[in-house]
Structures are given as structure tokens and as C-alpha cells.
Amino acid sequence: MPFGRFSISGDRNLPIYYFIVMSIKLAILKDNEQVISDIKELVDDGKPVGYIFKDPHRVVVNQPFLVEKVDDDTSVQITLTPWILLTTDKDIIVPSNHVVTIVEPLDSIKEMYSEKLNGSTSDSTDK
């Protein structure tokens, strides 16, 4: 697994943290917020201590509704908004105790996130 290392302040007396590259993932936070981001895991002495969220966006489910079809698919309308609106920071450190779980997002949500970062702001309907 690819990894790197960094010091938060650059001070030589502080510990060096290692991070494990995870790629674009969907994080579920303690407050039930869903955040999609390029996530890296911060590790100190082999234990996760936090995560770096790069360009995090909040996933908002606008209106879930049932589609009447034979296979009973459920469709939802999704909107992506920047997770923290009042910052110019692109990398945000999140403590591991604030994250409930990290999962692989649906391909369509991952594509929507990538398009948004590349300048497209269209909403999408996902099944």
C-alpha cells in the first residue's frame, strides 16, 4: 500500500506521522454526515490517529423516492456541497474518533465528485 510521512508543524521534536493512501472514499461521521473525499489515513506507531480529507464534499440526499419497476430499485437525488464552506483549506485533518466508518462510494457518486472537482456542477440521480 502506498504511504508517505509528514510532520504537522515541521518541528523536529514532534512525532512523524505516516499516512496510507486510500483514494476517493465515502466517510460516515459521528453526526451521521456523509463526506466524500480523497482520504488518507494518518498512522502513528501502527495505529490510526486520524484522516486527511482532500477536497471534502458533503453528500446530501435531497429526496429519496421509490421508482415503480419490477425490480423495485430505489433512486435518490444527490447534491455535493463543500464540507466546510468558510475555508480555503484543501486538506483537512479529521480525528479518527470522529469517523464511524469509511466505505467505497457508488461509481456514479465517485464520478459526480470527480466531475465537480474538475469544474462541472451538475446534479445526478443515482440508483
N, CA, C and O of each residue as an XYZ file, in Angstrom:
508
protein
N       0.842     -1.173      0.000
C       0.000      0.000      0.000
C       0.891      1.240      0.000
O       1.841      1.295      0.782
N       0.628      2.226     -0.834
C       1.461      3.421     -0.857
C       1.316      4.206      0.441
O       0.235      4.248      1.029
N       2.396      4.823      0.884
C       2.323      5.651      2.072
C       3.372      6.741      1.990
O       4.272      6.680      1.153
N       3.264      7.729      2.844
C       4.218      8.818      2.932
C       4.341      9.214      4.380
O       3.746      8.575      5.247
N       5.111     10.268      4.667
C       5.221     10.723      6.040
C       5.289     12.230      6.078
O       5.700     12.866      5.108
N       4.885     12.805      7.203
C       4.932     14.243      7.362
C       4.905     14.592      8.835
O       4.526     13.772      9.671
N       5.305     15.800      9.146
C       5.188     16.337     10.496
C       4.206     17.485     10.413
O       4.302     18.323      9.516
N       3.254     17.534     11.346
C       2.195     18.528     11.272
C       2.745     19.952     11.302
O       2.281     20.800     10.540
N       3.723     20.233     12.164
C       4.206     21.607     12.287
C       5.578     21.819     11.679
O       6.010     22.961     11.523
N       6.272     20.748     11.334
C       7.630     20.888     10.836
C       8.649     20.902     11.965
O       9.851     20.908     11.700
N       8.199     20.907     13.223
C       9.083     20.896     14.383
C       9.720     19.519     14.502
O       9.013     18.511     14.493
N      11.018     19.459     14.611
C      11.714     18.167     14.663
C      11.426     17.396     15.950
O      11.661     16.188     15.996
N      10.926     18.052     16.989
C      10.640     17.365     18.246
C       9.272     16.689     18.254
O       8.997     15.874     19.135
N       8.422     17.007     17.302
C       7.108     16.388     17.235
C       7.204     15.063     16.487
O       8.101     14.874     15.665
N       6.281     14.145     16.772
C       6.339     12.836     16.091
C       6.074     12.963     14.598
O       5.368     13.861     14.140
N       6.654     12.049     13.868
C       6.407     11.942     12.437
C       5.221     10.991     12.258
O       5.216      9.882     12.792
N       4.226     11.436     11.507
C       3.062     10.612     11.238
C       3.183     10.042      9.834
O       3.650     10.717      8.917
N       2.767      8.821      9.678
C       2.718      8.194      8.373
C       1.277      8.192      7.896
O       0.349      8.107      8.700
N       1.093      8.286      6.587
C      -0.269      8.188      6.074
C      -0.333      7.119      5.005
O       0.613      6.896      4.249
N      -1.478      6.468      4.968
C      -1.742      5.425      3.986
C      -2.745      5.980      2.985
O      -3.806      6.472      3.368
N      -2.410      5.900      1.708
C      -3.270      6.420      0.659
C      -4.461      5.491      0.492
O      -4.296      4.286      0.302
N      -5.679      6.064      0.565
C      -6.883      5.260      0.434
C      -7.635      5.571     -0.860
O      -8.376      4.711     -1.335
N      -7.485      6.726     -1.437
C      -8.183      7.208     -2.634
C      -9.564      7.757     -2.290
O      -9.849      8.035     -1.125
N     -10.419      7.914     -3.294
C     -11.729      8.537     -3.079
C     -12.636      7.560     -2.338
O     -12.930      6.463     -2.814
N     -13.070      7.999     -1.151
C     -13.912      7.175     -0.285
C     -15.047      8.014      0.273
O     -15.031      9.242      0.196
N     -16.034      7.329      0.835
C     -17.160      7.976      1.492
C     -17.026      7.720      2.989
O     -17.027      6.570      3.429
N     -16.910      8.797      3.772
C     -16.782      8.680      5.220
C     -18.120      8.993      5.874
O     -18.787      9.964      5.516
N     -18.506      8.160      6.840
C     -19.682      8.421      7.651
C     -19.162      8.918      8.995
O     -18.425      8.211      9.682
N     -19.547     10.136      9.366
C     -19.052     10.751     10.588
C     -20.002     10.501     11.756
O     -21.129     10.046     11.559
N     -19.545     10.798     12.969
C     -20.347     10.559     14.170
C     -21.706     11.233     14.135
O     -22.675     10.708     14.684
N     -21.786     12.392     13.495
C     -23.059     13.126     13.433
C     -23.920     12.666     12.246
O     -24.855     13.364     11.855
N     -23.605     11.490     11.671
C     -24.298     10.885     10.531
C     -24.091     11.644      9.225
O     -24.763     11.358      8.234
N     -23.188     12.590      9.209
C     -22.869     13.305      7.980
C     -22.072     12.373      7.067
O     -21.224     11.612      7.533
N     -22.352     12.440      5.754
C     -21.630     11.651      4.774
C     -20.735     12.591      3.975
O     -21.206     13.574      3.403
N     -19.433     12.280      3.941
C     -18.455     13.137      3.276
C     -17.666     12.296      2.282
O     -17.111     11.255      2.634
N     -17.624     12.763      1.026
C     -16.807     12.105      0.008
C     -15.538     12.926     -0.172
O     -15.574     14.156     -0.211
N     -14.418     12.224     -0.281
C     -13.140     12.920     -0.352
C     -12.053     11.952     -0.791
O     -12.230     10.734     -0.764
N     -10.916     12.528     -1.198
C      -9.710     11.733     -1.374
C      -9.128     11.611      0.034
O      -8.593     12.583      0.567
N      -9.226     10.429      0.638
C      -8.911     10.248      2.049
C      -7.587      9.509      2.212
O      -7.309      8.525      1.527
N      -6.782     10.015      3.138
C      -5.547      9.356      3.539
C      -5.629      9.095      5.035
O      -6.084      9.956      5.788
N      -5.197      7.924      5.473
C      -5.223      7.561      6.884
C      -3.905      7.957      7.536
O      -2.835      7.616      7.032
N      -3.977      8.685      8.668
C      -2.795      9.050      9.445
C      -2.503      7.942     10.448
O      -3.387      7.523     11.194
N      -1.254      7.468     10.464
C      -0.876      6.362     11.333
C       0.330      6.771     12.168
O       1.296      7.333     11.652
N       0.262      6.478     13.472
C       1.382      6.718     14.381
C       1.628      5.425     15.146
O       0.720      4.913     15.801
N       2.835      4.897     15.071
C       3.190      3.626     15.711
C       2.230      2.502     15.316
O       1.870      1.670     16.149
N       1.821      2.477     14.060
C       0.963      1.422     13.555
C      -0.507      1.567     13.897
O      -1.308      0.706     13.532
N      -0.887      2.639     14.590
C      -2.287      2.849     14.976
C      -2.850      4.056     14.248
O      -2.185      5.088     14.159
N      -4.075      3.944     13.722
C      -4.689      5.110     13.064
C      -5.001      6.196     14.096
O      -5.584      5.920     15.144
N      -4.610      7.425     13.787
C      -4.874      8.556     14.689
C      -5.792      9.586     14.046
O      -6.307     10.472     14.728
N      -5.997      9.474     12.748
C      -6.853     10.426     12.059
C      -6.805     10.212     10.563
O      -6.225      9.249     10.061
N      -7.439     11.150      9.863
C      -7.522     11.072      8.408
C      -7.276     12.453      7.820
O      -7.573     13.467      8.453
N      -6.740     12.488      6.620
C      -6.635     13.730      5.860
C      -7.686     13.652      4.767
O      -7.647     12.758      3.923
N      -8.629     14.591      4.783
C      -9.652     14.696      3.747
C      -9.204     15.768      2.775
O      -9.077     16.932      3.156
N      -8.962     15.400      1.529
C      -8.578     16.367      0.492
C      -9.815     16.712     -0.327
O     -10.483     15.822     -0.852
N     -10.122     18.005     -0.438
C     -11.299     18.494     -1.166
C     -12.579     17.775     -0.723
O     -13.288     17.224     -1.566
N     -12.887     17.767      0.575
C     -14.077     17.048      1.037
C     -15.373     17.743      0.643
O     -15.471     18.970      0.661
N     -16.358     16.937      0.290
C     -17.697     17.429     -0.054
C     -18.736     16.628      0.716
O     -18.638     15.407      0.837
N     -19.724     17.334      1.230
C     -20.825     16.702      1.942
C     -21.783     16.120      0.908
O     -22.117     16.776     -0.079
N     -22.220     14.891      1.140
C     -23.180     14.229      0.272
C     -24.562     14.447      0.889
O     -24.832     14.010      2.007
N     -25.430     15.130      0.141
C     -26.774     15.432      0.626
C     -27.775     14.640     -0.209
O     -27.797     14.739     -1.435
N     -28.595     13.858      0.471
C     -29.675     13.121     -0.192
C     -30.888     14.037     -0.167
O     -31.471     14.280      0.890
N     -31.268     14.547     -1.346
C     -32.335     15.544     -1.411
C     -33.717     14.962     -1.194
O     -34.414     15.368     -0.264
N     -34.126     14.026     -2.022
C     -35.461     13.447     -1.896
C     -35.429     11.989     -2.304
O     -35.455     11.674     -3.494
N     -35.371     11.093     -1.326
C     -35.467      9.687     -1.725
C     -36.887      9.373     -2.169
O     -37.852      9.843     -1.566
N     -37.009      8.595     -3.202
C     -38.328      8.204     -3.673
C     -38.235      6.826     -4.302
O     -37.186      6.436     -4.814
N     -39.327      6.099     -4.262
C     -39.370      4.762     -4.850
C     -39.779      4.855     -6.310
O     -40.679      5.615     -6.667
N     -39.125      4.092     -7.132
C     -39.459      4.017     -8.544
C     -40.234      2.722     -8.742
O     -39.766      1.650     -8.359
N     -41.409      2.817     -9.335
C     -42.232      1.623     -9.534
C     -41.733      0.857    -10.749
O     -42.050      1.189    -11.892
N     -40.957     -0.163    -10.477
C     -40.430     -1.044    -11.508
C     -40.532     -2.466    -10.986
O     -40.807     -2.693     -9.808
N     -40.314     -3.395    -11.855
C     -40.397     -4.798    -11.484
C     -39.327     -5.152    -10.454
O     -39.590     -5.930     -9.537
N     -38.123     -4.593    -10.592
C     -37.026     -4.943     -9.690
C     -36.983     -4.063     -8.431
O     -36.062     -4.208     -7.628
N     -37.945     -3.162     -8.237
C     -38.060     -2.333     -7.032
C     -36.782     -1.570     -6.691
O     -36.358     -1.567     -5.535
N     -36.166     -0.929     -7.674
C     -34.989     -0.094     -7.410
C     -35.379      1.123     -6.593
O     -36.496      1.626     -6.715
N     -34.477      1.592     -5.773
C     -34.672      2.832     -5.035
C     -33.739      3.869     -5.638
O     -32.541      3.625     -5.779
N     -34.289      5.032     -5.996
C     -33.491      6.101     -6.567
C     -33.438      7.261     -5.593
O     -34.402      7.527     -4.875
N     -32.309      7.950     -5.574
C     -32.164      9.128     -4.734
C     -31.510     10.235     -5.543
O     -30.706      9.983     -6.440
N     -31.873     11.470     -5.205
C     -31.244     12.628     -5.837
C     -30.151     13.112     -4.893
O     -30.395     13.322     -3.705
N     -28.943     13.288     -5.428
C     -27.761     13.616     -4.630
C     -27.244     14.997     -4.999
O     -27.203     15.364     -6.174
N     -26.850     15.759     -3.983
C     -26.163     17.030     -4.196
C     -24.854     17.003     -3.422
O     -24.817     16.549     -2.279
N     -23.777     17.485     -4.038
C     -22.493     17.603     -3.364
C     -22.215     19.072     -3.075
O     -22.296     19.915     -3.969
N     -21.885     19.372     -1.822
C     -21.516     20.738     -1.438
C     -20.203     20.676     -0.668
O     -19.939     19.685      0.013
N     -19.374     21.716     -0.762
C     -18.143     21.698      0.029
C     -18.472     21.445      1.504
O     -19.438     21.993      2.035
N     -17.670     20.623      2.149
C     -17.938     20.220      3.526
C     -17.855     21.413      4.475
O     -18.747     21.604      5.301
N     -16.808     22.211      4.371
C     -16.673     23.408      5.199
C     -16.625     24.597      4.251
O     -15.635     24.808      3.551
N     -17.696     25.365      4.236
C     -17.852     26.440      3.250
C     -16.906     27.619      3.474
O     -16.497     28.261      2.507
N     -16.557     27.915      4.699
C     -15.836     29.151      5.007
C     -14.335     28.951      5.180
O     -13.724     29.558      6.059
N     -13.744     28.111      4.352
C     -12.305     27.903      4.390
C     -11.747     27.779      2.970
O     -12.448     27.378      2.042
N     -10.487     28.129      2.829
C      -9.799     27.903      1.561
C      -8.907     26.664      1.647
O      -8.273     26.286      0.661
N      -8.855     26.026      2.829
C      -8.040     24.823      3.007
C      -8.558     23.702      2.116
O      -9.766     23.491      2.006
N      -7.644     22.996      1.488
C      -7.997     21.847      0.653
C      -7.809     20.538      1.411
O      -8.498     19.557      1.131
N      -6.877     20.513      2.371
C      -6.602     19.327      3.177
C      -7.062     19.587      4.599
O      -6.620     20.546      5.231
N      -7.947     18.738      5.105
C      -8.494     18.919      6.442
C      -8.228     17.652      7.242
O      -8.557     16.550      6.804
N      -7.628     17.818      8.422
C      -7.330     16.686      9.290
C      -8.549     16.410     10.169
O      -9.082     17.312     10.815
N      -8.981     15.146     10.180
C     -10.140     14.718     10.962
C      -9.665     13.637     11.935
O      -9.072     12.647     11.506
N      -9.914     13.808     13.238
C      -9.506     12.777     14.202
C     -10.239     11.459     13.950
O     -11.399     11.460     13.539
N      -9.569     10.348     14.194
C     -10.174      9.048     13.914
C     -11.409      8.783     14.771
O     -12.292      8.034     14.353
N     -11.491      9.376     15.955
C     -12.666      9.138     16.806
C     -13.906      9.889     16.316
O     -14.985      9.714     16.882
N     -13.779     10.716     15.287
C     -14.927     11.420     14.709
C     -15.521     10.649     13.520
O     -16.610     10.968     13.043
N     -14.789      9.632     13.052
C     -15.212      8.858     11.877
C     -15.779      7.514     12.334
O     -15.119      6.769     13.058
N     -17.006      7.210     11.907
C     -17.634      5.935     12.247
C     -17.119      4.838     11.316
O     -16.705      3.772     11.772
N     -17.148      5.108     10.005
C     -16.666      4.130      9.033
C     -16.309      4.826      7.727
O     -16.722      5.959      7.476
N     -15.541      4.136      6.907
C     -15.169      4.620      5.576
C     -15.493      3.507      4.592
O     -15.079      2.363      4.777
N     -16.243      3.854      3.535
C     -16.693      2.859      2.568
C     -16.381      3.308      1.144
O     -16.047      4.467      0.898
N     -16.497      2.379      0.230
C     -16.337      2.652     -1.198
C     -17.642      3.262     -1.708
O     -18.694      2.638     -1.573
N     -17.606      4.467     -2.291
C     -18.846      5.052     -2.820
C     -19.276      4.364     -4.113
O     -18.479      3.713     -4.787
N     -20.553      4.526     -4.438
C     -21.036      4.043     -5.733
C     -20.233      4.706     -6.837
O     -19.787      5.843     -6.685
N     -20.045      4.007     -7.944
C     -19.277      4.557     -9.070
C     -19.864      5.872     -9.557
O     -19.123      6.793     -9.900
N     -21.196      5.968     -9.590
C     -21.827      7.196    -10.082
C     -21.581      8.381     -9.143
O     -21.456      9.514     -9.606
N     -21.511      8.137     -7.839
C     -21.225      9.211     -6.876
C     -19.761      9.632     -7.001
O     -19.438     10.818     -6.946
N     -18.888      8.649     -7.169
C     -17.462      8.946     -7.349
C     -17.243      9.763     -8.623
O     -16.443     10.699     -8.637
N     -17.959      9.405     -9.693
C     -17.864     10.141    -10.961
C     -18.398     11.568    -10.797
O     -17.810     12.522    -11.308
N     -19.508     11.702    -10.086
C     -20.093     13.024     -9.840
C     -19.118     13.913     -9.060
O     -18.975     15.097     -9.363
N     -18.455     13.341     -8.061
C     -17.461     14.064     -7.259
C     -16.281     14.507     -8.134
O     -15.837     15.652     -8.052
N     -15.782     13.600     -8.964
C     -14.658     13.931     -9.852
C     -15.031     15.032    -10.837
O     -14.232     15.931    -11.098
N     -16.258     14.964    -11.393
C     -16.718     15.999    -12.319
C     -16.842     17.344    -11.612
O     -16.513     18.380    -12.189
N     -17.307     17.334    -10.383
C     -17.446     18.586     -9.630
C     -16.080     19.215     -9.383
O     -15.933     20.431     -9.503
N     -15.088     18.413     -9.042
C     -13.749     18.944     -8.796
C     -13.110     19.483    -10.069
O     -12.268     20.380    -10.015
N     -13.512     18.934    -11.217
C     -12.964     19.367    -12.493
C     -13.758     20.500    -13.128
O     -13.520     20.852    -14.283
N     -14.712     21.080    -12.372
C     -15.414     22.257    -12.876
C     -16.858     22.067    -13.232
O     -17.566     23.059    -13.408
N     -17.339     20.846    -13.350
C     -18.741     20.609    -13.665
C     -19.535     20.602    -12.375
O     -19.085     20.041    -11.376
N     -20.735     21.229    -12.377
C     -21.538     21.320    -11.163
C     -22.917     20.708    -11.335
O     -23.866     21.147    -10.685
N     -23.053     19.708    -12.192
C     -24.367     19.115    -12.433
C     -24.754     18.177    -11.306
O     -23.897     17.518    -10.717
N     -26.075     18.113    -10.999
C     -26.607     17.159    -10.032
C     -26.863     15.853    -10.770
O     -26.917     15.825    -11.999
N     -27.016     14.783    -10.020
C     -27.195     13.488    -10.631
C     -28.253     12.711     -9.876
O     -28.473     12.938     -8.686
N     -28.903     11.800    -10.566
C     -29.824     10.858     -9.936
C     -29.140      9.514     -9.937
O     -28.600      9.079    -10.954
N     -29.164      8.854     -8.784
C     -28.447      7.614     -8.641
C     -29.381      6.507     -8.201
O     -30.326      6.737     -7.447
N     -29.113      5.317     -8.671
C     -29.891      4.141     -8.252
C     -29.087      3.330     -7.279
O     -29.556      2.297     -6.801
